[in-house]
Amino acid sequence: MSEKLTVGLLQRQCSKDPAANLASTVEAIREASKRGAQIVCLEELFRSQYFCREENADNFDLAESIPGSTTEALSKLARDLRIVIIGSIFERRAAGLYHNTAVVLDADGALLGLYRKMHIPDDPLYYEKFYFTPGDLGFPNFDTRYGRIGVLVCWDQWYPEGARLSSLRGANILFYPTAIGWHPSEKAEFGAAQLDAWRTIQRSHAIANGIFVAAVNRVGFEGPSDSGLEFWGSSFVADPFGQLIAESPTNKEEILIAECDLGRMEEVRRNWPFLRDRRTDAYAPLLERWLG
């Protein structure tokens, strides 16, 4: 494994046409590869607009099997370009059983495995519990050609437990495919603080675990003008001490490329040995929901 690897994050605006989204994403992946990306991560549910803004049973028609047409297309592309691709898919596991799933395709096109989103939100314009069954695969790592990685999805990024467990399994980079944005009625008053909290919590995962973190969000406005979502972009890569080494703007598409020097993990963990000083004998109460 090389001590340095280059990641590409595709911050994109999604249309209502799944075929068009896949075609444009394929071209963006090719461009990221030309710019040196060895691991390319797509935004959450990249083949459609963010349909969880409403509870509508017709949207289940967007789901697909794994393997399926999307994984086949991404697998061929990964093999042709000799890159790793992380894709976010609305998975139809069985009739009436659906997941928000990330797939990891290695540089030879092999499907290394799945991560099914563990934490499922239910908030205004984020009605994901209507669509998704919580994941049942835990927090696996994936040994790709270019490094060992962990993959979590969007709402997972607010929970330190998932980041910790993935890190303890030896990942070098945590990837977070994401779809998060502002409610129109909230942006003026709360928007800056919401974006700062989102960035801060993920930087904290990098610091607490001495690991690289890569978050890729979509961009653009989706839905009615008074009740849609303005996705805030701001995709970024943070180093093992939480320093941003690359960041995208809030309001436009970008292929974000960042080089990660894995030797930085050793440097940070030697000087800030949080993993060494953990009191594993004292953490059993974390398995309880509440201790009051």
QUIQUI-V983390 format. One record per run of one state. SS is the DSSP state (alpha for helix, beta for strand, coil for the rest). FROM is the first residue (numbers start at 1). LEN is the number of residues. If there is no record, write none. Layout:
# QUIQUI-V983390
ss=SS from=FROM len=LEN
ss=SS from=FROM len=LEN
This chain:
# QUIQUI-V983390
ss=coil from=1 len=3
ss=beta from=4 len=8
ss=coil from=12 len=6
ss=alpha from=18 len=17
ss=coil from=35 len=4
ss=beta from=39 len=4
ss=coil from=43 len=8
ss=alpha from=51 len=3
ss=coil from=54 len=3
ss=alpha from=57 len=6
ss=coil from=63 len=1
ss=beta from=64 len=1
ss=coil from=65 len=4
ss=alpha from=69 len=13
ss=coil from=82 len=2
ss=beta from=84 len=11
ss=coil from=95 len=2
ss=beta from=97 len=9
ss=coil from=106 len=5
ss=beta from=111 len=6
ss=coil from=117 len=5
ss=beta from=122 len=2
ss=coil from=124 len=2
ss=beta from=126 len=2
ss=alpha from=128 len=3
ss=coil from=131 len=10
ss=beta from=141 len=4
ss=coil from=145 len=2
ss=beta from=147 len=7
ss=alpha from=154 len=5
ss=coil from=159 len=1
ss=alpha from=160 len=9
ss=coil from=169 len=4
ss=beta from=173 len=6
ss=coil from=179 len=2
ss=beta from=181 len=3
ss=coil from=184 len=3
ss=alpha from=187 len=23
ss=coil from=210 len=2
ss=beta from=212 len=6
ss=coil from=218 len=1
ss=beta from=219 len=4
ss=coil from=223 len=6
ss=beta from=229 len=4
ss=coil from=233 len=3
ss=beta from=236 len=3
ss=coil from=239 len=5
ss=beta from=244 len=4
ss=coil from=248 len=6
ss=beta from=254 len=8
ss=coil from=262 len=1
ss=alpha from=263 len=9
ss=coil from=272 len=8
ss=alpha from=280 len=3
ss=coil from=283 len=1
ss=alpha from=284 len=4
ss=coil from=288 len=5
